[in-house]
Amino acid sequence: KLNHLKKENQAIWNGQSGGILQRIKTSNDSVVFAFTREKESNKVFTLTNLSANQILVKLSGDQYVGEYTELFSGDEKTFKKKSSVELTPWQYLVYIKK
């Protein structure tokens, strides 16, 4: 699925062809890497738990706000300002903007 997304979604193309990575501040930046990349009408929002612990993180800013579909599960989610997300150990979520 990731290879297909990389091929089809301009936001995550390499170099100048892709979107600029914008880091999302979280309540636990020491173990969570969250970012968006956007190009044209394509946007990807990724959250990664880089720890062996389950965590609940609060998101800051508003560049992630919108309606998304999670790449692997197909679950739909709406992110609003100051949303919270629970992540299991080592979990990563890849959201595609609708």
Disulfide bonds with the S-S distance in Angstrom:
none
